[in-house]
């Protein structure tokens, strides 16, 4: 008599999740190729601008295209990162992330610098305050970069010229506290949680940004052992990300 072994549902689910992650990476790779071509051609056009009698408007158009292409490329990175985060956090059979010790100070500085070209186009200032103490966390490098870029970049699309985004990093016990403040619409109780799940986009007062970015922020914070909280200031928008510090 031949014994028939039933497939393990857990193994099947794990294999399916792996295939979804791989599919996301393939999709991102294929979409990045044409965007890279657009980026290269914009660079070429930028070099021809000096031949125009008045290149100011053309320069603004090229700068706008560059920022838009860069945003699309990072959104594609976000899609690939979300696939990994969902497999690690949401899936019934989690697929652990590869986490390493990373400097949060350096990561915040990089996120702020990357946000400044887009902020400058809108006349917005990005300010940051970092501690002298080096704070490190255990995280996936790209997931952390995208988390921070989302925190800094999300309010830029809503603020008016002359306004500023304030970002601060500090130790809070065994946690690193990253706090964002801007003069935008204050968060109401539960707003972040609802938008992170895609619910707030259906409400007329929605203004907190791309649902994809906030969903990524929500998942990444959880995957790295932390969480996101809304501030209680009734006059301004405040968002706090708490992440556990890596052991010395």
C-alpha positions, -999 to +999 in steps of 0.1 A: +000+000+000+014+034-010+014+060+017+001+094+005+015+124+023-008+154+026+008+188+018+013+209+049-010+239+047+016+260+065+043+251+039+019+259+011+010+293+025+047+301+031+055+292-005+026+313-017+038+343+003+073+338-010+060+338-046+041+371-039+073+388-026+092+376-057+064+388-080+065+422-064+103+424-069+099+414-106+072+440-111+093+467-095+123+458-116+103+459-149+087+493-140+120+508-130+136+503-165+114+528-184+116+553-155+154+551-157+152+560-194+130+590-186+155+601-159+184+598-184+166+618-211+157+645-186+194+648-177+202+653-214+174+679-219+187+698-188+221+702-205+204+718-235+186+745-215+214+770-216+208+774-254+173+788-248+168+826-246+150+824-213+154+789-197+138+796-164+104+780-171+121+750-188+144+746-158+114+745-135+097+719-157+128+697-157+132+700-119+095+690-115+100+660-138+131+649-118+113+651-085+083+632-099+105+604-114+124+601-081+091+599-062+078+572-085+110+552-081+108+554-043+071+543-045+082+512-064+108+505-037+079+510-012+058+483-030+087+458-028+093+467+009+056+463+017+056+428+003+084+419+027+068+437+056+034+420+051+051+386+049+068+394+082+039+411+101+005+402+086+010+367+072-003+338+093+030+321+088+055+350+092+086+353+071+113+370+093+131+401+080+168+403+079+176+430+104+209+446+112+222+473+136+217+507+120+225+542+130+192+561+134+210+594+135+226+588+100+193+575+086+174+606+097+200+629+082+198+610+049+160+612+049+160+649+056+186+656+028+166+635+003+134+654+011+149+689+006+147+691-032+110+684-032+104+707-003+124+735-020+102+733-051+072+740-028+089+767-008+089+745+024+116+742+050+126+709+066+142+713+100+158+686+122+172+682+157+194+652+164+210+642+197+248+641+202+243+605+215+244+579+187+211+560+187+210+526+169+181+502+161+177+467+147+160+471+113+160+462+077+180+490+059+156+498+030+125+494+052+140+519+077+150+544+049+115+543+035+099+546+069+119+578+076+113+592+041+076+587+046+076+605+079+095+635+065+081+636+030+044+630+037+035+665+050+055+683+023+027+677-002+001+694+020+019+725+035+019+759+020+050+779+008+068+794+038+057+767+062+081+742+079+083+706+089+101+699+122+117+665+129+134+656+162+151+624+174+157+616+211+161+588+235+130+579+256+141+551+280+148+520+260+132+535+229+142+560+202+115+587+198+112+602+164+087+632+165+073+650+135+054+683+138+040+706+111+013+733+110-011+711+091-044+698+102-041+681+136-047+643+138-079+633+156-080+603+179-078+571+157-071+590+125-036+574+119-049+539+126-078+544+102-057+558+074-030+532+079-057+506+071-069+526+041-101+538+057-095+575+060-091+581+023-129+578+020-136+606+044-140+642+031-114+656+056-087+632+045-054+651+040-027+631+057-011+619+025-007+588+004-023+558+020+005+536+008+031+556+026+013+556+059+005+519+056+042+513+051+050+534+081+025+515+102+039+481+091+076+490+093+073+503+128+056+471+139+081+449+121+110+467+139+093+462+173+078+497+176+047+516+170+033+550+158+012+574+179-006+607+171+002+638+191-024+656+213-016+691+201-049+707+189-031+734+169-007+713+147-002+679+132+021+657+153+032+621+147+056+601+169+074+569+160+089+548+188+114+521+180+133+499+205+170+508+207+196+481+199+215+468+228+250+483+231 
